[in-house]
């Protein structure tokens, strides 16, 4: 498949933290409106394109998540500095000295930079320790609280990293913010495009949940709304191919294919669905990597316990430097994830879903 560079750039450069995903939702709708029969939106803002291949076929949910890790304005100081709370999991060391953008309630974007005390004034002992997140602030060039309020900034406003998505030095590696999980949203877009062009034997819901980064919250309501027969979470996973990483921490490598999550902190993948996915990958010679992530989870963790239990699995794109201002993926992993997920869709029908459910 050809790489849709414009789609990937647009998806990663729009801003959308948990609870403030409007920009991503509207872009998804724009990118998929010609491929869907209708859009289905839950009460928290999750959006899915519904495409009917067979009205009597099984309901299949393929769900990425729209939100990225970021921050939220919590306080404006008298001197015009901005304090914030984290939205999603952050390590304080990657937050220092970064350019950010604050999106006001009116949609205005205010650029700033994160700051803290300089090392010159710290004790030798303090320099050895990670900085406390409460000691980091944002400077947007204001000199008073009134200056900041005149810019339109208020508590609750969204803060996201400021970075341009681009290819790294004419290689297959792509750098940008929010690959977690806009690359999953891109897969969901490609699935709808495939469904429209080739047809299928299911009632497909492909799209993205909200608020994954704060506890897999949106997936709960989406699963109750759609009530699928099976579900696949389209997400990202930890790469283990950088210096210092051990196989026990993460053993996936960029460029070696999508990750089929066997076990993570939120779920054990459904045996029947996992066997089905692996058989499809092997049948079509699609590279993939078995992955165990005991310290993380995906929306499949919420979906699989909804209703009376929904057979679920997560298929993920490996990413370097997750939950930081910048991350890196390999374009072949994205392409092979699309190949795998669309091949799965091609072979789902009433009979195969029944067989999957029986294999527990």
N, C-alpha and C positions, 0 to 999 in steps of 0.2 A: 504494500500500500504506500501511496505517497504521503509524506508527512505534511499535515496541514499546519504549517508554521503560524499562520495568522490566528488560527483557533487557539493554539497553545499560548501564544503571546497574549492574546486578549483575555484568556481565562486566568492566567497567572497575574496579570497586571491590574485587573480589577481588584477591589478591596472588599473583604467580607469576613469579619470575625463572627464567632458564635453569637447569635441574637441580632446580627446586623448583616444579613446575607443578601440584601435586595439587589445589589449590583450583579452578583453572580447569577441569581435567579432570572433576572431580566435578560442577561446575556444568553443563558441556556435556552430560554424560550425563543429568542431571536434566532439562535443557531439551529433549532430543531423544528420550528413551526411547520416546515414543509414536509416533515417526515412522520407526523403524528396524527392520530384520529382526534385526540383531545388531550388537554393537559389536566392532570389531577394534582391538586395542591392540598396539603394538610394544614391544620390550624396553626402550626408553628412556622410554616413557610417552606417545608420540603416540597419539591416540585418533580413531577414525573410525566414523561411523555408516554401516553398509552397508544399502542399500536396493536390492532387486532389482526392476527394471522388466521386464527380459527376461533370463532366465538364460543365453540364448545370445548376448546382446548384448555390446558392447565394455565393458571395464572402464575406468571414468572416475574419476580421482582429483581431488578439489577440496580443496585443502589450505591452510588458514590456518596461523598458528603461535600457540601459547598464551603463550609467554614474553614478558615485558616487560623493558626495560632496568631495572637496579636495582643493588644492591650486596650485599656479603656481609661479615659480621663477620670480621675477620682477627686482631684483637688487642684486649685489654682492658688499659688502662694501670693502673698502681698507684693513680692518682688517680680512677679510675672513668670515664675517657673511652674511647670506642670508635673504633678505627681500622677501616678497611674497604678492600676491593678493589672495583673496578667490575666489573659483569657486563653486558657490552654497551658500546657506544660512548657516552661522555659527554664534554662540554666542561666543564672545571672551573668556569667562570664561572656556569653555571646550577645548580650544586650548593650554592653558598653560601647560608646563612640560610634553609634549607628545612625544613619539618616532615616527618618520616619516621616510619615504623613498623617495628619489628623484630619478626619473627615467630619465636618460639622453637620448638625441636623438639617441644614439647608443644602448640603451637598458640596460645600466649599472645601477645598483641600488646602491645608496649611502645612508647609514643610518645616521640619525641625530636626534637632539632633539630640541624642541621649548624652547625658553628662553625669559626672560624679566628682568627688574630690580628686585632685591630681595626686600621683604617687609621692610627690615631693613633701607633702605634709603628713603622710601616713607613717606610723611607726613601722619598724622592721617586722614586727610580728603581724601587724595588720596587712602588710603587703603579701604575706604568705597565704592569706585566706581569701576565698571567693567573696566578692562584695555582696552585701545584703541587698536584695531587690528594692527594699524601702529607701535605700540611700542613692538610688538612681533617679534622675529627673529628666525632663525634656525642656530644651531651650528653643523657643521659636522667635527669639529676638524682641520679646516684650520687656518692658521695664516695670510694669505694675500689673496688678490684677485687672485693672480697668482696661489696659492695653489688650490683654488677652480676651477679655469679654467683648471688646469692640471687633475683634477678629471673628466673633461668632462662636468661640469655643466654650463648651459647657461640660460639666460632669456627665459622664455616660457616652461621650463622643468616642468613636472608633479610632484606634491608632494602629497603623500597619507599617511594615518595613517599606522603604523606598528603594527600589532596584529595578533595572531593566532586564527583561528576559533575553537571553542571547545564547548562541552556540559558542562553546569554548574552543577558540583557536582552530577552527576548521576541523573539529573532531565530531564524533557521534554524541558527545556529551553536551547536555543542555543545562544551563545555569539559570536559576530564577527563584523568586520567592513562591511560596504556596503550592509547590508541586504536591504537597500534602494538603488538600487532596484534589487540586484542580486537574491533575493528570487522570484521576478517576472519573471526573466529570467529562473530560475529553473522551474517555473510553465509552461512557454512557451515550454521548453524542454519536459516536461512530456505530454503536450498536443499533440505534434507531435508524440511522442512514442505511445500514445493512438490511434491517428488517423491512424497511420500505422498498428497497430495491430488489431483494431476493424472495421475500415472503418467509413464512414460518408457520408452525402449527400450534401456537400458543396465544394467550392474551398477555402481551408484554407490557410491563411498566419499567421504563428505564429512565433514571434521573438521579436526583441527589437529595440526601437528607440535610437537615440543619443541626447545629449544636452537637456535632460528634466530639469535638475537642474538649468539651466540658462534661463528658459522661455518657456519650452515646444516646443523648436524649431524644433527638429528632427521629431516630430509627424506631423508637417505641411507638410513636403515634402513626408513623408511616405504615408500619406493619399492621397495626390495627385498622387503618383505613383501607389498605389494598387487600389484606387477607390473602397473601399469595400461597400457592402450593409449595413452591421452593423459592429460595432467595440466594443471591450472590452479592456479597459486598465487594465493591470495586474500590480499592484503597491503595495505600503505600506501605512498604515495610522497610525495616532496617537493613542497610547494606553492611557487609562485614569485610570489605576489601580495602580498607584504609589502614595506615600504620597504627599499631597499638591495639587493633581489634583482634579478638580471639574467636575461634570457631564456636566456643561455648557461648559467646555473647551474640554473635550473628555470623552465619556462614554463607550468606548470599553474596553474589558478585554482580556488579553492573555488567550488562551485555549478555548475561547467561539465561535470560528469560524471566517471565513472570514468576512470582512466588505463589505456590499453593500452600496456604496456611493449614497445617495439620492441628496445631495446638497453640493457643495464646492465653493470656490472662482472662479473656472474656468468654472463651468457648473452646470446646473440642469440636472440630468440624464433623459434620454428619458423614458417617462412613459410606453410606450408599451414594451420596452426592460426590464425595471425594473420589471414590472409585470411578464414578462416571466421568468426572473431569479428567482424571489421569488417563483413563482409556482414550478419551477424545484427543488429548495432547499427544499420546503415543501413536495413535492412528494417523494423525496428520503431521507427524514429525515436528511438532511445535516444542521448542525448548522450554523447560520449566524447572523450577527449583522447589523442592520440599522445604518448608520453613517452619521453625518453632520459635515463637516470640513470647516467652513467659512473662515479660515485663510490659506488654502492651495489649491493645485490643482493637477491634473494629466494630462497625455497626452490626455485623453479623452476631455479635455478642448479645445485643438487645433483641434482634429480630428472631433468633432461634428459640427464645423463650416466650414469644408472643402467642396469643391464641392458645391452641392445644399443643403447640410446639411446631415450628416450621423448619424443615430440613434446610440447613444453611451452610455456606462456606465463604471464605474470603479469598479472593484472587488479587494479588497486590503487585505493584511496580516497585522494585527496590530503589531506595533513595539514599544518597549520602547527605549527612548533615541535617537530618530531620529536626524540626522544631528549633530552627535558627533563622536568621534573617536571609540566608541564602542556602539553596540546596541544589543538588546535581542529580540528573537522571541520564540514562542511556536511551537514545531514541529507538534502538532495536527492541528494548524491553517493552516500550509502549506499543510498538507495532505488533509484537508477538502476543501481548495481552489482548489486543483487539482481535487478532487471529484466533486465539483460544476461546474468547468469550463468544464470538460470532459462530464459531464451529459448534460450541455447546448449544447455542440457540437453534442452530440448524437441525439438531438431533433430538430436541425436546418435543415430546408430544404426550398424549394421554398415557400411552403404554410405557414409555421410558420413565415418566415421572412416577407411575405406579410401582415400577421396578425399583426405582431409587428409594422410595418410601419403605418398601419391604426390607431393604438391606440395612438394618440397624444393628 
